[in-house]
Amino acid sequence: MKTLDIIRTANSNLLRSKTRTILTILAIIIGTITLTLTVAIGNGAKDYINNQIKAVDIPNGLFIVKKNPNQGRDGNPFAPTDTLPKYTNQIGIEVTPLISSSDMASIQQIKGIKKVYGEHTNLQTLYVTLNGNDKYAVSAYYYVPEETLSLAAGTIPSANDSTSVILPYKAIKTLGYSSPSDLIGKTVSFAFITSSNINKVTGTPTPTLKQFHVSGVMVTNLLVGDNAIFPVSVNNAIFNELDTTPTDQQSFSNVAAITDSLSSKDQSALQTTLSNKGYNSNSISSISSSIQGVITTVQVGLSLFAAIAILAATLGIVNTLLMAVLERSREIGLMKALGMGKGGIFSMFAFEAISIGFWGGIIGILLGVGIGSIANNLARKYFLKGFEGYSLLTFPISFLIIILVIDLFIAFLAGAIPALKASRMNPIDALRVE
């Protein structure tokens, strides 16, 4: 028999016992739906994280903070310690020690680091106003020149532009506009303060208003949040204007370093050097990898439940085909007597198993995608409103093909035992079976 004839015969044989075949395929469908949805949930989370990070990525960037003497074991601030924390002159325990100007100079000299940027967190943004009357609370996010930003409209200000700002997406509706482009070119005022602008007796801030032209509107992004976005040069310029601290005595809590294009090995060596000098460092890519690793672990754990369901379905395939071999023993004997070899008999039953896996896989994938589409619509409508661009489940074609191949492979393995049994039957003994 030709391969096409064997496939046709295999599919028609499955219809001899419709109930048994449907129940076996149903088991494959359930396992495939479960596997499709668990993979899709993980892919949805990974895609969202990747998109969020791409919107504010800093190629070859490192975030550097000074190690806290009160940190727990292995530099983890949340790990338990063996001793009492050191006393500081601040209320509570200092979580992030400041990096001094001399520290900045020291970091700049480390091999592999091209440029260092410091941010004064002592400079605070209180509010933004369009007309001077309505004031809306807002904080600031300061970006470095090497950073990439994804905008809904407008352009990114140059590194030394001290008169332009990128507003968060929520500012569109807040300030009375309907689209991102409506805000471009508008003039807004921000209120800034440092500790020098706070009345030491009453604690009342005396903010300084600065005008900026809106050059862009940021896409919704979890990392940036609802912050107004300025070049880091604006942070330094306004701080130096409002604060009386001499430049060589200034301190920074957040430092971004731009490195050379390094291999993973050299990057690790650079971070080890920083650690030995008393600094913790991290990059957006390593943070992303850590989060992706957690999601993958959860994804694999959930997929095990689907694997159990599919494994149970394979037992159904074995049972279905063993019963078919018993019921069709005389037919097998007749085919062998007429000249069909072991390979032909094996192929016929193997294709029956593969057909069960194929139909179960196809129907399961289609149902999984359908359920996922409904879930995505409900999620966007109800509990994912604030997560712009987040699809709860995503279904890459490559993963769907892999799932189908897994179903076919497992079905083939399950059908191999009955197929071997059928191919090894003695034709004379088979013809005697009642």
C-alpha positions as CSV (number, residue, x, y, z in Angstrom):
1,M,0.0,0.0,0.0
2,K,1.1,3.5,-0.7
3,T,1.7,6.0,2.1
4,L,-1.4,8.0,1.1
5,D,-3.5,4.8,1.1
6,I,-2.2,3.9,4.5
7,I,-3.2,7.3,5.9
8,R,-6.7,7.1,4.4
9,T,-7.1,3.6,5.8
10,A,-5.8,4.7,9.3
11,N,-8.4,7.5,9.5
12,S,-11.3,5.4,8.3
13,N,-10.3,2.7,10.8
14,L,-10.6,5.2,13.6
15,L,-14.3,5.6,12.7
16,R,-15.1,2.0,13.4
17,S,-15.3,2.7,17.1
18,K,-16.4,6.3,17.1
19,T,-17.1,6.6,20.9
20,R,-13.7,5.1,21.9
21,T,-11.9,7.3,19.4
22,I,-13.7,10.5,20.4
23,L,-13.0,9.9,24.1
24,T,-9.3,9.3,23.3
25,I,-9.1,12.5,21.1
26,L,-10.9,14.4,23.8
27,A,-8.2,13.5,26.3
28,I,-5.5,14.9,23.9
29,I,-7.6,18.0,23.4
30,I,-7.8,18.7,27.1
31,G,-4.0,18.3,27.5
32,T,-3.3,20.4,24.4
33,I,-5.6,23.3,25.6
34,T,-3.9,23.3,29.0
35,L,-0.4,23.3,27.4
36,T,-1.4,26.0,24.9
37,L,-2.8,28.3,27.5
38,T,0.1,27.9,30.0
39,V,2.6,28.6,27.2
40,A,0.5,31.6,26.1
41,I,0.3,33.2,29.5
42,G,4.1,33.0,29.9
43,N,4.7,34.4,26.4
44,G,2.2,37.3,27.1
45,A,4.1,38.3,30.3
46,K,7.5,38.0,28.5
47,D,6.4,40.0,25.5
48,Y,5.0,42.7,27.8
49,I,8.2,42.9,29.8
50,N,10.4,43.0,26.7
51,N,8.3,45.9,25.2
52,Q,8.4,47.8,28.5
53,I,12.2,47.5,28.7
54,K,12.7,48.4,25.0
55,A,10.8,51.6,25.6
56,V,13.5,52.8,28.1
57,D,16.5,50.7,27.2
58,I,20.1,51.9,27.9
59,P,22.5,49.9,25.6
60,N,25.7,49.1,27.5
61,G,24.3,50.8,30.6
62,L,24.8,50.0,34.3
63,F,22.9,51.3,37.3
64,I,25.3,51.8,40.2
65,V,24.5,52.3,43.9
66,K,26.8,52.3,46.9
67,K,26.7,49.2,49.1
68,N,24.8,49.7,52.3
69,P,26.9,48.7,55.4
70,N,23.6,47.4,56.9
71,Q,22.9,45.1,53.9
72,G,22.2,41.5,54.7
73,R,24.3,38.6,53.5
74,D,25.6,38.6,49.9
75,G,24.6,42.2,49.4
76,N,20.9,41.4,49.8
77,P,19.2,44.2,51.9
78,F,16.4,41.9,52.7
79,A,18.5,39.0,54.0
80,P,18.9,38.5,57.7
81,T,22.1,39.7,59.4
82,D,24.1,38.3,62.3
83,T,24.7,41.7,64.0
84,L,22.7,44.9,64.8
85,P,22.8,47.6,62.1
86,K,25.1,50.5,62.5
87,Y,23.7,53.8,63.8
88,T,23.4,56.6,61.3
89,N,22.5,60.3,61.9
90,Q,19.3,59.8,59.9
91,I,16.0,58.6,61.1
92,G,15.8,54.9,60.5
93,I,18.3,52.8,58.5
94,E,19.8,54.3,55.4
95,V,18.8,52.0,52.5
96,T,20.8,53.7,49.8
97,P,24.0,55.4,50.8
98,L,24.9,58.4,48.6
99,I,27.7,58.4,46.0
100,S,30.0,61.4,46.4
101,S,31.6,63.4,43.7
102,S,34.9,61.7,44.5
103,D,33.2,58.3,44.1
104,M,31.9,59.4,40.7
105,A,35.5,60.3,39.7
106,S,36.7,56.9,40.9
107,I,34.0,55.0,39.0
108,Q,34.9,57.0,35.8
109,Q,38.5,55.7,36.0
110,I,37.5,52.0,36.1
111,K,38.5,50.2,32.9
112,G,35.5,49.6,30.6
113,I,33.5,52.6,31.8
114,K,33.1,55.4,29.2
115,K,30.8,57.8,30.9
116,V,29.1,58.3,34.3
117,Y,25.9,60.3,35.0
118,G,24.7,61.2,38.5
119,E,21.1,62.2,39.6
120,H,20.4,64.4,42.5
121,T,17.4,62.8,44.3
122,N,17.4,65.7,46.7
123,L,15.9,67.7,43.8
124,Q,12.1,67.0,43.8
125,T,9.4,67.9,41.4
126,L,6.2,68.9,43.2
127,Y,3.7,69.6,40.4
128,V,3.0,70.6,36.8
129,T,0.7,73.3,35.7
130,L,-0.5,74.4,32.2
131,N,-2.2,77.7,33.1
132,G,-0.9,78.5,36.6
133,N,-4.2,77.6,38.3
134,D,-4.7,73.8,38.1
135,K,-1.7,72.0,39.6
136,Y,-1.2,68.3,39.2
137,A,1.2,66.2,41.3
138,V,4.1,64.7,39.2
139,S,7.6,63.4,39.7
140,A,10.5,63.4,37.4
141,Y,12.4,60.8,35.5
142,Y,15.8,61.8,34.2
143,Y,17.3,60.0,31.2
144,V,20.8,59.8,29.9
145,P,21.8,60.6,26.3
146,E,22.4,57.0,25.4
147,E,18.9,55.9,26.5
148,T,16.3,55.0,24.0
149,L,12.7,56.2,24.6
150,S,9.5,55.2,22.8
151,L,7.2,58.2,22.3
152,A,3.5,58.3,21.4
153,A,4.2,61.7,19.7
154,G,6.9,64.3,19.3
155,T,10.7,64.0,19.5
156,I,13.3,63.3,22.2
157,P,15.1,66.5,23.4
158,S,18.8,66.7,22.9
159,A,21.1,65.8,25.9
160,N,21.8,69.5,26.7
161,D,18.3,70.8,26.1
162,S,17.3,72.6,29.3
163,T,13.9,73.9,28.0
164,S,12.1,70.8,26.8
165,V,10.2,68.0,28.5
166,I,8.5,64.7,27.6
167,L,5.1,64.4,29.4
168,P,3.6,61.1,30.6
169,Y,0.7,59.7,28.5
170,K,-1.8,60.5,31.3
171,A,-1.0,64.2,30.9
172,I,-3.1,64.2,27.6
173,K,-6.4,63.8,29.4
174,T,-5.3,65.5,32.6
175,L,-4.5,68.8,30.8
176,G,-7.6,68.7,28.7
177,Y,-6.4,67.3,25.3
178,S,-7.5,64.4,23.2
179,S,-4.4,63.1,21.5
180,P,-0.6,63.1,22.1
181,S,0.1,65.4,19.2
182,D,-2.2,68.1,20.7
183,L,0.4,68.6,23.6
184,I,3.4,69.1,21.4
185,G,4.8,72.6,21.5
186,K,2.7,73.6,24.5
187,T,4.4,75.4,27.5
188,V,4.1,74.0,30.9
189,S,5.6,74.9,34.3
190,F,7.1,72.6,36.9
191,A,7.7,73.4,40.5
192,F,11.1,72.2,41.8
193,I,12.5,72.2,45.4
194,T,15.6,71.0,47.2
195,S,16.2,70.9,51.0
196,S,17.3,74.5,50.7
197,N,13.8,75.5,49.6
198,I,12.1,74.1,52.7
199,N,11.4,76.4,55.7
200,K,13.3,74.8,58.6
201,V,10.7,76.0,61.2
202,T,7.4,75.3,59.4
203,G,8.5,72.7,56.9
204,T,6.7,74.5,54.2
205,P,8.3,74.2,50.7
206,T,9.0,77.3,48.6
207,P,9.2,75.9,45.1
208,T,10.8,77.4,42.1
209,L,8.8,77.4,38.9
210,K,10.5,76.5,35.6
211,Q,8.9,76.7,32.2
212,F,9.4,73.9,29.6
213,H,8.2,73.3,26.0
214,V,6.5,69.9,25.5
215,S,8.7,68.1,22.9
216,G,7.1,64.7,23.3
217,V,4.6,62.4,24.9
218,M,5.8,59.1,26.3
219,V,4.0,55.8,25.7
220,T,2.5,54.2,28.8
221,N,5.4,52.5,30.5
222,L,5.6,50.8,33.9
223,L,9.3,51.6,34.4
224,V,8.8,55.4,33.8
225,G,5.3,55.4,35.3
226,D,3.5,58.8,35.4
227,N,6.7,60.8,35.6
228,A,7.7,63.8,33.5
229,I,10.9,63.0,31.5
230,F,13.9,65.3,31.4
231,P,17.5,65.0,30.3
232,V,19.7,64.2,33.3
233,S,21.5,67.5,32.5
234,V,18.3,69.4,33.6
235,N,18.6,67.6,37.0
236,N,22.1,68.8,37.5
237,A,21.5,72.4,36.2
238,I,18.4,73.1,38.4
239,F,20.0,71.5,41.5
240,N,23.1,73.7,41.1
241,E,20.8,76.7,40.7
242,L,18.7,76.0,43.7
243,D,21.1,74.3,46.1
244,T,24.1,76.0,47.7
245,T,26.2,72.8,48.1
246,P,29.6,73.2,46.4
247,T,30.0,71.0,43.3
248,D,32.9,69.0,44.8
249,Q,30.7,68.2,47.9
250,Q,27.6,67.1,46.1
251,S,26.3,63.6,46.4
252,F,24.1,61.3,44.2
253,S,21.9,58.4,45.0
254,N,21.4,57.2,41.4
255,V,24.3,56.8,39.0
256,A,24.2,55.4,35.5
257,A,27.4,54.3,33.8
258,I,27.8,53.7,30.1
259,T,30.3,51.0,29.4
260,D,32.3,49.9,26.3
261,S,30.7,47.1,24.2
262,L,31.7,44.2,26.5
263,S,31.4,40.4,26.2
264,S,29.4,38.7,29.0
265,K,32.7,37.6,30.6
266,D,34.1,41.2,30.6
267,Q,30.8,42.6,31.8
268,S,30.8,40.2,34.7
269,A,34.5,41.1,35.5
270,L,33.6,44.8,35.5
271,Q,30.7,44.3,37.9
272,T,33.0,42.3,40.1
273,T,35.5,45.2,40.1
274,L,32.7,47.6,41.1
275,S,31.6,45.2,43.9
276,N,35.1,45.0,45.2
277,K,35.2,48.8,45.3
278,G,32.0,48.9,47.4
279,Y,29.3,49.3,44.7
280,N,26.3,47.2,43.6
281,S,25.6,47.3,39.9
282,N,23.0,46.0,37.5
283,S,21.8,46.5,34.0
284,I,18.4,46.5,32.4
285,S,19.2,43.4,30.4
286,S,20.2,41.5,33.5
287,I,17.1,42.6,35.4
288,S,15.0,41.5,32.4
289,S,16.8,38.2,32.3
290,S,16.1,37.6,35.9
291,I,12.4,38.4,35.5
292,Q,12.2,36.2,32.4
293,G,13.8,33.4,34.3
294,V,11.2,33.5,37.0
295,I,8.4,33.6,34.4
296,T,9.9,30.6,32.6
297,T,10.2,28.7,35.8
298,V,6.5,29.3,36.6
299,Q,5.6,28.5,33.0
300,V,7.4,25.2,33.1
301,G,5.7,24.4,36.4
302,L,2.3,25.0,35.0
303,S,3.1,23.1,31.8
304,L,3.8,20.0,34.0
305,F,0.1,19.8,34.7
306,A,-0.6,19.8,30.9
307,A,2.1,17.2,30.5
308,I,0.3,14.9,33.0
309,A,-3.0,15.4,31.1
310,I,-1.3,14.5,27.8
311,L,0.5,11.5,29.5
312,A,-2.9,10.2,30.6
313,A,-4.1,10.6,27.1
314,T,-1.3,8.5,25.8
315,L,-2.5,5.6,27.9
316,G,-5.8,6.1,26.2
317,I,-4.2,5.8,22.8
318,V,-2.4,2.6,23.9
319,N,-5.7,1.2,25.2
320,T,-7.6,2.2,22.1
321,L,-5.1,0.7,19.6
322,L,-4.6,-2.5,21.6
323,M,-8.4,-3.0,21.6
324,A,-8.3,-2.3,17.8
325,V,-5.5,-4.9,17.3
326,L,-7.6,-7.6,19.2
327,E,-10.8,-6.7,17.3
328,R,-9.0,-6.8,13.9
329,S,-6.8,-9.8,14.4
330,R,-8.3,-11.7,11.5
331,E,-8.1,-8.7,9.3
332,I,-4.4,-8.3,10.1
333,G,-3.9,-12.0,9.4
334,L,-5.6,-11.7,6.0
335,M,-3.6,-8.6,5.0
336,K,-0.4,-10.5,5.9
337,A,-1.5,-13.6,4.0
338,L,-2.1,-11.4,1.0
339,G,1.4,-10.1,1.1
340,M,1.5,-7.0,3.4
341,G,4.7,-6.9,5.3
342,K,5.4,-6.0,8.9
343,G,6.3,-2.4,7.9
344,G,2.9,-1.9,6.3
345,I,1.0,-3.2,9.3
346,F,3.2,-1.2,11.7
347,S,2.7,2.0,9.6
348,M,-1.1,1.6,9.5
349,F,-1.5,1.4,13.3
350,A,1.2,4.1,13.8
351,F,-0.7,6.4,11.5
352,E,-3.9,5.7,13.5
353,A,-2.1,6.9,16.6
354,I,-0.6,9.9,14.8
355,S,-4.1,10.7,13.5
356,I,-5.5,10.7,17.0
357,G,-2.6,13.1,18.1
358,F,-3.1,15.3,15.0
359,W,-6.9,15.8,15.4
360,G,-6.6,16.2,19.2
361,G,-3.7,18.6,18.8
362,I,-5.4,20.7,16.0
363,I,-8.7,21.0,17.8
364,G,-7.0,21.6,21.2
365,I,-4.8,24.4,19.7
366,L,-7.8,26.1,18.0
367,L,-9.9,25.9,21.2
368,G,-6.9,27.2,23.2
369,V,-6.5,30.1,20.9
370,G,-10.2,30.8,21.0
371,I,-10.3,30.7,24.8
372,G,-7.2,32.9,24.9
373,S,-8.8,35.5,22.6
374,I,-11.9,35.7,24.8
375,A,-9.7,35.9,27.9
376,N,-7.6,38.7,26.4
377,N,-10.8,40.7,25.5
378,L,-12.2,40.3,29.1
379,A,-8.8,41.2,30.6
380,R,-8.4,44.4,28.6
381,K,-12.0,45.4,29.5
382,Y,-11.8,44.7,33.2
383,F,-8.5,44.1,35.1
384,L,-5.8,45.1,32.6
385,K,-7.0,48.6,31.8
386,G,-3.9,50.3,33.1
387,F,-1.5,47.9,31.3
388,E,-1.4,49.4,27.8
389,G,-0.2,46.9,25.2
390,Y,-0.4,43.9,27.6
391,S,-2.0,40.8,26.0
392,L,-2.6,38.3,28.8
393,L,-2.0,35.5,26.4
394,T,0.0,35.5,23.2
395,F,0.2,32.7,20.7
396,P,3.3,32.8,18.5
397,I,2.9,30.4,15.5
398,S,6.3,28.8,16.3
399,F,5.1,27.7,19.7
400,L,1.8,26.4,18.3
401,I,3.7,24.3,15.8
402,I,6.0,22.9,18.5
403,I,2.9,22.0,20.6
404,L,1.4,20.1,17.6
405,V,4.7,18.3,17.0
406,I,4.8,17.3,20.7
407,D,1.3,15.9,20.4
408,L,2.2,13.9,17.2
409,F,5.5,12.6,18.7
410,I,3.8,11.5,21.9
411,A,0.9,9.9,20.0
412,F,3.5,8.0,17.8
413,L,5.3,6.7,20.8
414,A,2.0,5.6,22.4
415,G,1.0,3.9,19.2
416,A,4.3,2.1,18.8
417,I,3.5,-0.7,21.3
418,P,0.1,-1.7,19.6
419,A,1.7,-1.2,16.1
420,L,4.6,-3.6,17.0
421,K,2.2,-6.1,18.5
422,A,0.1,-6.0,15.3
423,S,3.1,-6.2,12.9
424,R,4.5,-9.3,14.7
425,M,1.3,-11.3,14.6
426,N,1.5,-14.7,13.0
427,P,-0.9,-14.6,10.0
428,I,-2.1,-18.2,10.6
429,D,-2.7,-17.6,14.4
430,A,-4.4,-14.3,13.6
431,L,-6.8,-15.9,11.1
432,R,-7.9,-18.5,13.7
433,V,-9.0,-15.8,16.2
434,E,-12.7,-15.8,16.6
